[in-house]
Amino acid sequence: MMETQQNGWKVLTPLLLAMVLGVLAGGVGGLAASVYLLPPLVPAEGDLARRFVIETRPASVNPETMSNAVAAATLRLVTTRALEDLGPGAFVPNEAVIGRAVALTSDGWLATSADLSDELQGAEAVAADGSRYAIESVVADPGSGAAFIRVSAANLSVLPFGEPENVRVGDELLAVAGRGVAASSKVISRGADPRDLSAAVVSSEIFSARFRLSQAFSKTERGSPVIDRNGRMVGLLDGGNASDRAVPVEGIRQVMSGVLREGQVSRPYLGVHAVDFSTLVGLPEGQSASGALLAAAAGKPAVLRNSPASRAGLRAGDIVLAIEGVSISPGQSLSEALRDFDPGDRIELLVLRGEQTFKAVITLGDIAEK
């Protein structure tokens, strides 16, 4: 079995290296590679949908019954200057809103899109009842795609977390749109974000998975909670270039306790960049879609200097097949597998180098100390 897998990777790896070095490096080589290699190798949204779909379930979200709960836990983010211009107690028009946040705790911890981090200085959070809260601190976490906001509050409405891994293509979700009204939207695809070619090579500390929704949302709706059929939060509207994607809450849950306790993000640090085979489609027939190829591209080294991976001897071209016996596969990407561990944990990686496999024991670092 292992021999078959090795032979498969032996054929596949040069193709992926060509894609990474050619397409992501740019130039003439990149142009040629994009013409001849991209159609079968980069993530295709329709194929991603088919790859992840297990069942298409009938929509059961009722916007009318859940709208109030979602709106109550969602706060608008508005610049203080805009609020001063409007005057005390004035209605806040949607044009004055820079984004939204959702309450994580009743005493004032909020979450929003990490894309908003640089816009929050001098901003306030406005609750559904008109209460205003000055933003005291912001903890950005590009790894999860979220930013944590601290305000002084009491008795904020909080939404329970759902299970993003149970969200399927075809499911109907809710998100706050327009003037605080919860709008329904269906999941078109889920998996790695395919918006640009550089997304093919990702950090082991970045959660690149996104839900693609059937409805596009405006810039002012960044950070709005995305709710499943049971009224539980499964994501936040992304603040990136696309307006129809949501960040799953897995990464938020992983670091939330550390942020609330210490005011900083703490998560395990491996220190590699890799192409996750599970996100690629159109692979040659019979090829396994498992493993993560350590690869450098666009100024991103395959293995970061002085990282835990570097100290363990990992290098560009290695393929991580499993962590602690759990395969890197369509159901478990490299970053998702690392999510199950804590900084300081010793883990065993199964690695393929050339035609040989070996085990590497690594002590994970802490992203907060990177």
C-alpha positions in Angstrom: 0.0 0.0 0.0 2.8 2.4 1.0 4.7 1.5 -2.2 1.7 2.4 -4.4 1.3 5.7 -2.6 5.0 6.5 -3.0 4.8 5.8 -6.8 1.8 8.0 -7.1 3.5 10.9 -5.4 6.7 10.3 -7.4 4.7 11.2 -10.6 2.6 14.0 -9.1 5.2 16.0 -7.2 7.1 17.4 -10.3 3.8 18.6 -11.7 2.9 20.5 -8.5 6.4 21.9 -8.2 6.1 23.2 -11.8 2.8 24.8 -10.9 4.2 26.4 -7.7 7.5 27.6 -9.2 6.1 28.7 -12.5 2.6 30.1 -11.8 3.3 31.7 -8.5 6.7 33.1 -9.4 5.2 35.0 -12.3 6.9 36.0 -15.5 7.0 34.1 -18.8 7.3 30.8 -17.0 4.3 31.6 -14.9 2.3 32.5 -18.0 3.2 29.3 -19.7 2.4 27.2 -16.6 -0.9 29.0 -16.1 -1.9 28.0 -19.7 -0.8 24.4 -19.5 -1.1 23.4 -15.8 -3.7 25.5 -14.2 -6.9 24.1 -15.7 -6.4 20.6 -14.2 -4.6 21.6 -11.0 -5.9 24.7 -9.4 -9.0 24.6 -7.2 -12.2 24.8 -9.4 -15.2 26.0 -7.4 -17.7 23.6 -9.0 -15.3 20.6 -8.5 -14.7 21.7 -4.9 -18.4 21.7 -4.3 -18.6 18.1 -5.7 -15.6 17.1 -3.7 -17.0 18.2 -0.3 -20.7 17.5 -0.8 -22.0 14.5 1.1 -25.7 15.2 0.9 -27.8 18.2 -0.2 -30.2 18.9 2.6 -33.4 20.9 2.2 -33.3 24.4 3.5 -34.9 24.9 6.9 -33.7 28.3 8.1 -36.5 30.7 8.7 -35.2 34.3 8.4 -38.3 35.7 10.2 -37.9 33.6 13.4 -34.1 33.9 13.6 -33.6 37.5 12.4 -34.2 39.0 15.9 -31.7 36.8 17.6 -29.0 37.4 15.0 -29.6 41.2 14.9 -29.5 41.4 18.7 -26.0 39.8 18.8 -24.7 41.9 15.9 -23.1 45.3 16.5 -22.4 47.9 13.8 -18.9 49.4 13.7 -19.0 53.1 13.2 -16.3 55.8 13.4 -16.6 58.1 16.3 -16.5 61.1 14.0 -19.5 59.8 12.1 -21.4 59.4 15.4 -20.5 62.9 16.5 -21.7 64.3 13.3 -25.0 62.5 13.6 -25.5 63.7 17.2 -26.6 61.7 20.3 -29.5 59.3 19.8 -29.6 59.8 16.1 -30.3 57.0 13.6 -27.1 55.6 12.2 -27.4 55.3 8.4 -25.9 52.2 6.7 -23.5 54.5 4.8 -21.8 55.4 8.1 -21.1 51.8 9.0 -17.6 50.4 8.3 -18.4 46.8 9.2 -20.1 44.7 11.8 -19.1 42.5 14.8 -20.7 39.7 16.7 -20.7 39.4 20.5 -18.8 36.5 21.8 -19.3 37.2 25.5 -22.0 39.2 27.3 -19.3 41.5 28.9 -17.9 42.9 25.7 -15.7 40.6 23.7 -16.6 40.8 20.0 -15.4 39.2 16.8 -15.2 40.7 13.3 -13.3 40.2 10.1 -9.5 40.6 10.4 -9.7 42.8 7.3 -11.2 45.5 9.5 -8.4 45.6 12.0 -6.7 48.7 10.6 -10.0 50.7 10.4 -11.1 50.3 14.1 -8.9 53.0 15.7 -11.3 55.7 16.7 -14.4 53.6 16.1 -17.3 52.5 18.3 -19.6 49.5 18.4 -23.3 50.3 18.2 -25.7 47.6 19.5 -29.2 47.0 18.1 -30.8 49.0 20.9 -28.6 52.0 20.1 -26.1 51.6 22.9 -22.7 52.8 22.0 -19.4 51.2 23.2 -15.9 52.6 22.6 -13.5 50.1 21.3 -10.8 49.7 23.9 -8.5 47.2 22.2 -8.2 45.0 19.0 -6.4 41.7 18.8 -6.0 40.7 15.1 -5.6 37.1 14.1 -4.9 36.8 10.3 -4.6 33.0 10.9 -8.3 32.6 11.5 -9.4 35.6 9.4 -10.9 37.2 12.5 -10.1 40.2 14.8 -11.2 40.3 18.4 -12.6 43.6 19.8 -12.8 44.5 23.5 -15.5 46.9 24.7 -16.9 47.6 28.2 -20.4 46.2 28.2 -22.9 44.0 30.2 -25.7 41.7 29.1 -24.9 41.7 25.4 -26.8 39.0 23.5 -24.5 36.1 22.4 -24.9 33.6 19.7 -23.8 29.9 20.4 -21.2 28.4 18.2 -22.2 25.8 15.6 -20.2 23.1 13.9 -18.8 24.5 10.6 -17.5 21.0 9.6 -21.2 19.9 9.4 -22.1 22.6 6.9 -22.7 21.1 3.5 -23.0 22.4 0.0 -26.7 23.3 -0.5 -27.3 24.2 3.1 -29.1 27.5 3.7 -27.4 29.9 6.1 -28.4 33.3 7.5 -26.3 36.5 7.6 -27.1 40.1 8.6 -27.6 42.2 5.5 -28.9 45.7 4.6 -30.2 47.5 7.7 -29.7 44.7 10.2 -32.1 42.2 8.6 -31.0 38.6 8.5 -30.9 37.4 4.9 -30.8 33.7 3.8 -28.0 32.5 1.5 -27.1 29.0 0.2 -23.6 27.4 0.4 -22.3 27.0 -3.1 -18.9 25.5 -2.3 -16.6 25.1 0.7 -12.9 24.5 0.9 -9.7 26.5 0.1 -10.2 30.0 -1.0 -9.4 30.0 -4.8 -9.5 33.8 -5.4 -5.9 34.1 -6.4 -3.1 31.8 -7.5 -1.0 32.5 -4.4 -3.7 30.9 -2.3 -2.4 27.5 -3.6 0.6 27.9 -1.2 -0.6 28.5 2.3 1.0 28.8 5.8 0.5 26.0 8.2 -0.8 28.6 10.6 -3.5 29.9 8.2 -7.0 28.6 8.0 -7.7 29.0 4.2 -11.1 27.3 4.1 -14.1 29.5 3.2 -17.8 29.0 2.5 -18.9 30.5 -0.8 -22.4 31.8 -0.5 -25.1 32.4 -3.2 -25.6 36.0 -2.1 -23.0 38.7 -2.3 -22.8 41.1 0.6 -21.7 44.7 0.8 -18.5 46.0 2.4 -20.4 47.3 5.4 -21.5 43.8 6.2 -18.0 42.5 6.8 -17.8 40.7 10.1 -21.5 39.8 10.3 -22.2 36.4 11.8 -23.3 33.5 9.5 -25.9 31.3 11.2 -26.8 27.7 10.5 -30.3 26.1 10.5 -30.2 25.6 14.3 -29.4 29.3 15.0 -25.8 28.7 15.8 -22.9 30.7 14.4 -20.7 28.8 11.9 -18.8 31.7 10.3 -18.2 35.4 9.8 -18.6 37.3 6.5 -15.1 37.7 5.0 -13.5 41.0 4.5 -11.3 40.0 1.6 -11.7 40.8 -2.1 -14.8 38.7 -2.6 -18.1 39.7 -1.1 -19.7 36.2 -1.1 -17.4 34.3 1.2 -17.5 33.5 4.9 -14.7 32.5 7.3 -15.6 29.3 9.3 -15.4 29.7 13.1 -13.0 26.8 13.8 -10.0 29.1 14.0 -11.8 31.5 16.2 -12.8 28.8 18.7 -9.2 27.6 18.8 -7.7 30.9 20.0 -10.7 32.5 21.7 -9.9 31.3 25.3 -6.3 32.6 25.0 -7.5 36.0 23.7 -10.1 36.3 26.5 -7.6 35.2 29.2 -4.4 36.9 28.0 -5.4 39.3 25.3 -3.3 37.7 22.7 -3.5 34.9 20.1 -1.9 31.6 21.0 -1.9 28.6 18.6 0.6 25.9 17.7 3.4 27.0 15.3 5.0 24.6 12.8 6.5 27.1 10.4 6.0 25.8 6.8 4.3 26.8 3.6 2.6 24.1 1.6 0.3 23.1 -1.2 -2.5 21.0 0.3 -3.3 18.3 -2.2 -6.8 17.9 -0.8 -7.7 21.3 -2.3 -6.6 20.5 -5.8 -8.9 19.0 -8.5 -8.3 17.3 -11.8 -5.5 15.1 -10.5 -4.4 12.2 -12.7 -6.7 9.2 -12.4 -5.7 7.0 -9.5 -3.7 9.7 -7.7 -4.3 10.1 -4.0 -5.5 13.6 -2.9 -3.7 13.3 0.4 -0.7 15.1 1.8 0.8 18.6 1.9 3.8 19.5 -0.3 6.2 21.9 1.4 6.9 24.5 -1.3 8.3 28.1 -1.6 6.5 30.7 -3.7 6.2 34.4 -4.1 8.7 35.2 -1.4 7.3 32.6 1.0 9.9 30.0 2.0 8.8 26.4 2.2 10.3 26.1 5.7 10.7 29.2 7.9 14.2 29.7 9.4 14.5 28.7 13.1 11.0 27.2 13.0 10.0 23.9 14.7 9.9 22.4 11.2 13.3 23.7 10.3 14.8 22.3 13.6 13.3 18.9 12.8 15.1 18.9 9.4 12.1 19.3 7.1 12.8 21.0 3.7 11.2 22.0 0.4 9.8 19.1 -1.5 8.9 17.1 1.5 5.3 15.9 1.6 3.6 15.6 5.0 1.3 12.6 4.8 0.0 12.4 8.4 0.2 13.9 11.8 0.0 11.6 14.8 -1.4 8.9 12.5 -4.1 11.1 11.0 -3.8 11.5 7.3 -3.7 15.0 5.6 -6.7 14.5 3.4 -9.8 16.3 2.0 -11.4 16.0 5.4 -8.3 17.2 7.3 -5.9 19.8 5.9 -2.5 20.5 7.4 -3.7 23.6 9.3 -6.8 21.7 10.5 -4.7 18.8 11.7 -2.5 21.2 13.8 -5.6 22.7 15.3 -6.0 19.7 17.5 -2.7 20.4 19.4 -1.4 23.0 21.8 1.9 25.0 21.7 4.6 22.8 23.3 3.1 19.5 22.2 5.4 16.9 20.7 3.9 15.5 17.5 5.0 12.8 15.0 4.8 13.6 11.3 4.9 11.0 8.6 6.9 12.5 5.8 7.6 11.4 2.2 10.9 12.6 0.7 11.6 11.3 -2.8 10.6 7.7 -2.6 11.2 7.2 1.1 9.0 7.8 4.1 10.3 8.7 7.5 8.9 10.0 10.8 9.8 13.4 12.2 9.2 14.3 15.8 8.5 18.0 16.3 7.9 20.2 19.3 5.3 22.8 18.3 6.0 26.4 19.0 3.6 29.2 19.8 2.6 31.7 17.1 2.5 34.4 19.9 6.3 34.0 20.3 7.2 33.8 16.6 
